[in-house]
Amino acid sequence: MQNKNQNYNHQKPKRGGKKKTIRKMTPGADNALKNVFKRIGVPKAKTFVPDDFQVEAIEAVKEFDCLVAAPTGSGKTWIAEQVTEKTVNQGGKVWYATPLKALTNSIYNQFRDLFGNDQVGILTGDIKENTDAGIIIGTTEILRNQLYDAMYTGENLGCDLIILDEAHYLGDDERGVVWEEILIYLPTRVPLLLLSATIGNPDQIARWLELIRGRTCQVIEASKRPVPLHSIFFHPTGTLLPLLKKGQGKGKLHPSVIQHLEQKNRPIMAPPGKLPRFSEIMKVLKKFNLLPVIFFLKSRADCDQAIQLCTGEILSKDPERKEKLAKRIEELVADNPHLARHHQREILEQTAAASHHSGHLPAWKVVIETLMAEGLLDAMFATSTVAAGVNFPARSVCILNSDRFNGTEFVPLTASEFQQMTGRAGRRGMDNIGFGIVLPGKFMDLRYIAKLVNAPPVDIRSQIKIDFSMVLNLLLSHTPEQIRLLLDKSFASYMLTQKGKYARKQFGADLKFLWHDFLAHMEFLKQEDFVTEDGRLTADGMWASSLRIDTPLIVAESLRQGLFQNYTPPILAGVMAAFVNEKEFREEEFAERDMATQMLTSHFVHMRKTLKPFAEKLIESGFHVPNLYIEPAAVIFSWAKGEPWESITARTDMAEGDLARLILRTAENLRQMAGLRETFPETAQNADEACEMILKEPVFTFYK
């Protein structure tokens, strides 16, 4: 189903007129593409010679902070490897932070291969291994929390170089605040290496860092893709056309594409509401040696449906490769019974096509990513979120929509999002050329896409915002006035000094909004006896500050009310799942299914009733309060009690990936509560046990 918000200015279907036709696809290509296709192939093996920007970055880190902005797949991680090796050889320690657990695991495995198991540790919240190693790979949230601790204890952060990978996440709506906090709190003695995709304002970010850190920040930019990209239009008849006019630099469509758009009864890829004939599309791509391919689709359901439309005809003509694929799949799933009988395994083995999205278990996604990285798949159907994830490029990417769903509505792709998608086209060392292929459809605005192909990268903007966890942790080590000075060091503040329109729109003429928001949070904490009148943490504020979670006050109030005191570990796990859950449920439907035990229901109803006055105070003061649904609590309770995974997934509408994510987030919150051993020893012990009960296969396999 297409979201009604998707009709935002893109091509809208005309009512009336002749019915559009769907024609049989016959592989063909415009003559203009013949010379392009001649370049397809594997580059000759040669001794690795670093690019100029890589050498410049390594030299820059010796003396300065350094921001590297370069296209996806250009070799930024190689820079990190080199500077890490030099730092460790000199007896120093390195902290390598990434925004994603999957990417953290990938870098961890890569660095262990390079430097040895003893030299590398990992910190993701879900897993801690070898934390005294010279190289720590972890998530940005963990690094931010370590900076909170260092500011409180007055101890130095134990590292000699910080590497922030995917640094463009500074502009991420949800996660950007964590990156900004790290950059504000980081001691100036620790050098910074920031690795980013191409961004529009690297110099502005560097000048801000110089202002707040008192160190030169050198910008190293690279605009050239390691594997050239060519843009193609896939005509519904199966003919491949150049997408853009010769030169590709002006963002104008090729005359043949315009002719297709202006055709009155033009052929279409699929009937309204249906997916294209992917098996035929893949035959065309195979004909011109354009496989493997990543198809970017609008929804998880479309990805799962798409693999059903793949016939496996291509793979059946190569029995040797088919046997190799089946053998490799068996190796990857051998130790995991659930994956071994995964419902998409047969399709995967028969078609060499896979679905990849957040609704799948992390462990299954790793299987797909491994097969894709090893060149064993012909096609992967993914949502746009995979573009920013682990590196597994293909020869071609196919884009079906010029918009994406942002969690609320469909919005046009930005230049950066489009470039991240097409950045997966062309494998360094495996391809001479990559292809970005655009398919026509109801929600594909070809003229808009043409402008994105060579559009400049988008500027990064400050996403700083105040929350209770930030306020509590800053008050651990700072007075309110000192915190005001910290907020003055924010990227938002710097943007305002540059008289940026966006900054004024978001934060006002100055930072009064940010400061007033901080004061509002602090005033509520005073009213509830977490903070004294002079801005110091009370005893309750001290232990509450260590609850570095999304809803610290609700959990803290539950602890103060003694609600968790008599909870068994399974009940505690269920209740914490309700706190971290982000999905809406219909309670009346759940009551009819009666999944919860009477004991859990009794505790849950009592908890909601007890917390209601506190929640109302939060709402009256303008703060967000999560809805506490019993269904996620009952699901995690049953999982902790030992109910089989297949039974759990059959009793809830949650996809496996969503359920796994709920379990992992619940475990993170339980782990935070387990740290309160001095104040709430019994609850902390139960939280530890609850964590062990829910972190098990098939959820936890990915993190072992």
N, C-alpha and C positions, 0 to 999 in steps of 0.2 A: 504494500500500500504506500502510495506517495503521500507525504505530509502536505497538508493544505498550505503551509507556510512556504512550500517550495516554489510557488508561482510568483517569484519576486521580480521579474523584469526579464526573465529569459524567454526564449521563444515559446509562445503559447500556441497550442493546437487551434487551428481555425475550425469554427463550427460550419457544418454543411460542406458543400463541395463534393468532389469525387473521393471515393474511398481510396486510401493509400494502399499501394500494392507491396507484397512481400515476394521477391523473386528468388529463384534458386541462385546460389552463389557459385560463380565460376572464377577461379583464381586468375587475376590479371594485375598488371601494373602499368602505370603511365611511363612513357618512354623516358621522362625526366628522371625516373628513379633507377634506371638501369646502371648508370655509373655509380650511384650511391650503393646499390646492392653488391656491386663488384668489390666494395671495400669490406664486406662482411667476411669475418674470419678470425682466427686466433693470431695475435701478434707473435712475432718471432721471439723466442727466449733470448734475453740479453741480461748482462750484468746490471743490477739495480744501481741507478744513479739518482740521488735525491733531486727534487726540483729546487729551484732557487728559493722559493718561499719557505721550504722545509729547512734549508741550511740557515736562512736568515733568522728563523724562529729559534733554532737551537742556539745561535750566537746571542740573540736578544735576551734569552732567559738567563744567561750568565751574569747579566748586570741589571736587568730591568724586569718589571712585570711585562707580560706579553699577551696580546689578544690576537689570535689567529682566526681569520674569517675566510673560509674556503669552501668550495662546493662539496657536496656529499661524495664520498669515495675518493677524495683527492690525496689522502694519505696523512690526515691529521694525527691519527693514532700512532703512526711511525715517529712523529715528533715527540709524542709523550713517551714512547719506548726509549728513545735516545736520551732524553733529559732525565728520565727515571734511572737509567743505568748509570749515568754519570753521577747523579746525586747519591745513589746507594754505594757506588765504588768509593766515594769520598767520605763514607761513614754517615751519611745523612738519611733521613726518613722522608717518604713521599706519601701523601694522601691524595688518592685519585677518586674524585666524586662524579657520579653520573645521576641523571634524574630518574632512571628506570631500573627496577630490580633485574629485569631480563638483560639489559645492557651491562649492568654491574656484574652479573654472572658471566657474561660473555668475555668481558675484559679480564675478569679474575682468572678464567681458564686460559686465556691467551697469555697473560703475564706469568702464570705458573709454568707454562710451557717454555717461556723465554728465560725466566729467572730462577726457576726451581720452586718446589712446593714450600720449602722452609722460608723462602724470602717473601712470600706473599700471603696476606691475610684478607679476610672479607668481613664486612659489617653491613647488613641490610635491615636489621630489625628481626627478620626471620631467622637469620643465621649469623653466628659469630665463630670464626675460625682463625687461629693464629694471630690474635690481635696485637701481639708484641712484634710482629714482623716489620721489616724495614719498609715494606710497601703495603699500604692498606687500600683496598678497593671497597668503596661503599656508596651509599646513597647520600644525596645532599641533605636530607632531613637528619641523618645521623651526624654528619659533619656539623650542621647548625646546632644540634643538641650538645655536641662536644664543646663548641664555642660558648654556649650558655654556661656549661660547667666550668670552663676555664676562667670565664669572667667572674664567676662566683667564688671559686677557690683561690683565684689569683695566680694559679699555676700556668706555665707556658704550655701552649698547644704543642704536643710532642711531634713536630714534623718540620722539615726544612724546605718543602716545596708543596704547594697545593695545585693540583690540576683539576680544573672544572671542565668536564666534557659536556658537549651539547649546550654551551653557554647561552645560546639564544633562548633557552628556557627562562632566562631573566624576564622575558616578555610574556610568559605564559600566564593566562588569566588566573589559574588556580595555584600553580606552583611557583610563579615568579617571585612571590614575597620571600620564600625560603632562600632563593639565590641572592636576593638583595640584602637580606639579613646577613648572610655569610660574608658578603663583600664589605658590609659596614663594620662587622664585628672582628674580622680577621686581623690579627696583629700585623703591623707594617713590616716587621722583621721577616715574615714568611713570604717568599716570592710567589707570584701567581702566574699560572699559565692557563689561559682560557681558550678553549677550542670550540669554534662555533661554525655553523653553516653560514653562508653569506647573509649579511644583514646590512640594512641601509645606513646605519649610523654608528659604525665602529669607532670613529674618531670622537664622537660625543661621549660614548661610554668610557673610552680611554681617558678623556679629559676629566670626567667625573671621578674616575678612580685615582687619577693623579692628585686631584683636589683633596680627597678624603684620606688618601694613604701617604701622600708626600713622597711618592716614588714615580719615576718615569714609567709610563705604560706605552710600550711600543706596539703599534698596529701593523700586523703582517697580513696583507690581503692577497688572495689569488682568485681570479675570475675564470680561468680556463679549466674546463672539465678534463679530467684525465682520459676519459673516453668521450669523443665527440658525440653529440646528440643530433638526430635528424627527426623532424616532425612529419608524421604521415596522417592522412585522412583515409579511413577505411570506408569505402563506398558500400552501401547495402548489397550491391550486386557481386561483391567480392573483389572489386578492382581497387588497388592501392594508388592513392594520389598524393602528391606533395600537399601538405597542409597550407603552407605559406607561399607567397610569391617569391620568386628567385631572390636570394639574398637573405631572406628570413628575418631581416633586422627591423622592418617597419611594422610588423604586426598585422599585415594585410593578408587576407586569404587568397589562395591560389584561384585563378579564374575558373578552373574546373569545379572547385568546391562551391564557389559562388553560384555557378550554373546549377549545381545540385540543389542549393538552397532556394533558388528562384523557380525551380521546376514545379509546375502546378500539381501534378500527380506523381510527385517524387516517391521512389521506393523507400520503404522503411526497414529497419533491422528486425523489428518484432511488433506484434500487435500491441495495442495499449494495455499496460499492466503486465505484460509478459517480458521475459528475458530473451535476449538474442539467442540464435542457434550457435552456441559456443563451439560445438563440434565442427561445424562448417567454418567458423572463423579460424579455428586452430589449423584446419587443413590448408587454408589460404596462407596463414603465417608459416606453416611447415614448408609449403611450396617455395617460399622465398627465403627460407632459412632464418626466420625471425624468432624461433623458439630458443630457450624458454621465455615465457611471458608472465607478467603479473597483471591480472585484471583488477582494477580498483572499482568496487561496487558500493552502492549507497547504504546497504544494511547487512547485518549478519545473516538474516534469513535468505537474502539474495545469494550470498556466498555459498550457503549450504545447498540452495536449490541449483546453483550453477553447475556444481560438480555432477549433479544428476543428469545434466544435459550434455555431458562429455561421454562419447561412445567408446573411447579406448581404441579406435581404429588405427591411430598413429602408432601406439605402443605395440599393438598386435603384430605389426609388420617388422618388429625388431625383437624377436624372442630372447635374444641374448641380454638386451638391456632390461627387458621385462623380468627375466630371472634375477638379474643383479639387483633390481629395485626390490623385489620380494624378499630377497636374502637380507638386504640392508634393513628393511622394515622389521624383519624378524629379529635382527640383532638389537635394534633400538627399543623394541617393546618386550624383549625376552624376560626382563626382570620385573615387569609390571603387568599383572594379570588383567587389570582393567583396560590398559592400552592395547593389550594383545587381542582383546575382543571388542575394540572400539567400533562403533557402528559405521564409521566411514573408512575403516581399513580396507575392506574389499574394493570399494570404489577407487581408493588410492592405488592399490596394487594393479587394478585392471586398466586404469586410465592415465596414471602418472599425473593426475590433477588433484589438487587439494584445496580445501577451504581453510582460511586462517583468520581468526578474529577473536575478540575478547570473550566470546561466549564459550570458547573451548577451554579445557583444562590447560594450565601452563605446561604440563608435561607433554601433552599432545602437540601443542604449538612448537615445542622444542623439536619434536620428531619431524614436523613439517619443515621447520627452519633448517634443520640439519640436512634433510633430503634436498632442499632447494639450494643450499650452499654447496652441496657436493655435486650439483648438476644432474640429479636423477629425476627431476620433475620437468614436465612440459609446461605446466600451467599452475599458477596459484591464484585463487580468488580471495581477495582481501578487502577490508575496509580501509579508509584513508589513514587510520591510526597507525597502520603498519609502516607507513612511510617514514615515521619518526623513530622507529624501533631499531631492532638489531639489524646489522648489515647483511642482507642476502639478496644482492641484485640479480637481475635477469638480463637477457639481451634486449628485451622489449617490455614496455609497460603499455597497457591499454586503459584509457580513461573514458568512462561512460557518462559521467555527470560533471557539469561545470560548477556544482555546488556540493556541500557536505552538511551533514546533520551535526550541530554543535552541542547536542544534548537537550536543546530546547526547541530549535527551529532549523530549517534549512537556510544556509547563507552561502553567498558566492565564495568560491575558493579564492584565497589570497595568492599573490605571486609566490610567496614563500612556501605555501602549502603545495601549490602546483609544482614548484621546483623540487620540493622534497620527494614528491611522487616520481617525477621524471628522473630524479637523481638516482633511482634504482635501475635505470636503463643503461646497460653497458657495464660489463664486469672487467675491472682492471686486471690486465694480464691474460684475460680470456676472450676479450672482444676488441676488435679494431674500432667498432662503432656501435652505439646504442640507438634505440628507436622509441620515441614517444608517439604512440598511435591513438588517435582520437576517433571514437565511434559516434555517429549521429544518434539522436534520440530526443524524446520529449523534453528532457531536462539537461540537454547539452546545448549551450549557447556557443556556437563555433566562433563567432566574431569576438566574444569575450575571451575565449581560450586563446585565440590568436594573439591578443594583446598581452596575455600572461607569459607566452613563450619566452620572450626576451625582456620582460618587464624588470625594472630594478628591484632589488630585494626590499622588503618592508622594514621600516624603522622599529627598533625595540623600544618599548615604553615602560615606565615604572608600573608595577602592579602591587606596590606596597599597601598593606591594609593592617588594621589593628585587630587582634583577637586576645582572648583572656590568657591563653598560654604564653603569648609574647609578653603581655603586661606583667604577669607573675614572674616570669624568668628574668625580665629586665630589672624589676624591683628587687630581685635577689642581690644584685650587685651595683645598682645605680639609684641615685635619688631621682625624684621626678624631674628636677631641673637638668640633671645630667642626661636623662632620657630625651628631654626636649632637644638637647644638643645633638644627640644621636639621630633623631628624626630630621634635624637640619642637614645631616650628612647623607640623607637618602637620595636616590636617583631622582625621585619626584621633586625634591627641593632644587636639585641642579637643573632639571628641566624647566622649572619655573624661572630660575635666574636667566635662562636662555630665552625667556618669553615665548615658550611653546604654546600654541593654541590648545593642543590636546591636554597639556598639563593644567592649564587654567580651567579648562572645561571639567576635568576630573577632580582637581584638588582646590579650585578657587584661585583667587588672585595671589594667595600665599598659602602657607601650610597650616593655617588656622584649623581647617577641617580635620586634618590628621591629628593635630595636637588636641583638639576638642574631643575627637573620637577616643583618643588615649585617656583623657580626663574622665570621659563618661564611663569607660570600662573600669578605671580606677575607683570612681565614686561608687559604683555598684559593689566592687570588692570591699570597699570600706563599710558599706551598709551591711554586708553579710559577714563582716569580721574576718576577712582574709587579709585586709590591709589596715594599718593603723591610720589615725588622722594625719600623722606627719609623713605618710607615704612609705612606711616600712611594712614588711610582711609579718603577720601574726604567726603563731605556731601553726595554725591551720593553713595559712598562706604558704608557709615553708614547704610542707609536704605536698600541698596541692600543686606547687610549681613543678614538681617532678612528674606530674601527669601530663606528659607532652603528647596530648591527643586532641582530637577535634572538639570534644565536649568535656573539658576538664572540670567545669563547675558542677554540671549535673552529676558526674561520677563522684566528685568530692562531697557534694551534699548527700549523696547516697551513703557514702562512708560515714559522714558525720551523724547521719540518722540511724546508723547501725543496721541498714537494710541488708548489707551483704554478710553480716556476721554469722548467720545460721545457714547460709547457702552452701549446698554441696558443690564440688567442682563442676559437675554437669550443669547445674542450675546457674552458677555464676557465669559459665561460658555462654549459656543461652541469653542471659540478661545483658551481657556485654555486647552480644551480637545485635540486640535491639538498639543499643546506643550508637553503634557504628553503621547500621544499615542506612542506605540512601534511597532505597526503592520504596514506592508506595504499595500498600496492600489493602485489600478490602476485608476487614475483620469479620464481617458477617459470613462471607464465603468460607473463610478459614474455620469459623466456629462449626459450620456444618461438616467439615472434614474431620474435626476433632483430633488433630494430630498431637496436641500437647497432653501431658499427663496432668492429673488433677493437682499434683504437688506444684508443678511449674506454674500452672494457671493461678493458683492461690497466691504464690509469692509475687507473681507478675502484677496481678491486680492490686495487691497491697502496695507494691512499690510505686505504681503509677498514682495511686491515691495519695500516698505520702509525699511524693515529689510535686504534686499539682500546685500547691501554694508557691513553691520556689520557682517553678516553671512560669507561673503567671507573673511573678515579679520580673523575671527576665524579659518576658514578652512586653510588659508595660514599660520597661526601660528601653525597648527598641532592639533587643537582642534576639538572635535566632535560637529556637529550641527545637530539637528533632522530635518528630513523631515516633512514639515508641509502639511498634507493632509487635504482636505476640507471635506471628508466623515465623519471622527469622529467628526469634528466640527459641521457638519449639523445634525448628529444623536443626539448629546447632546443638540444642540440648540432646536431641535424639542421636545426632552424630557422635557427641561426646559419650553417650551411653553405650555406643557400640553398634548402632543400627547400620547395616550394610549400605555402601554408597549407592548402589543401584536402587535400593528401596527408598533412600532419602531423596534422590533425584526424581523418582516417580511420584513422590508426594508433594512436590512443590513445582511452581511454574518457573522457578529460577533456572537459567541455563547453567551447565556445569562450570563454566568459567566464572560466572557471577557468584555462584555458591562458593567456589574456591577462593575468590577474592574476599568474600564476606568472612570466610574462615580465617584467612591470613590477616585481615584487618582486626578481627576479633582477637587473634593471638597477639598482635602488637599491643592492643589495649590491655590485655591480661598481663603481658610482660611488664608494662608500665606499672600496673597495680602490684605486681610481685616485688617491685622495688621498694614498697612501703613496709618492709619487715619490722622496722623499729616502732612504727606507729600502729600498724594493723597486722600483727604477726600471723594471726589465724587466716585472715582474708588473703594475705600475701601468699601463704602456703597453698591455699585452695586455688589461687590464681595460677600458680606454678603448675599444679597438677592438672588444672583445666586446660592449660596450654598444651601439655603433653598429650592429653586425650584427643584434641582436635587436630594436631599437626601429625597426620599419618597419611599413608597412601590411600587414594591416588593423588591427594592434594599436595603433599609435601615432597614428592619425588623430585620435582624440579630443583629443589633447593639443597639436595643432598650431594 
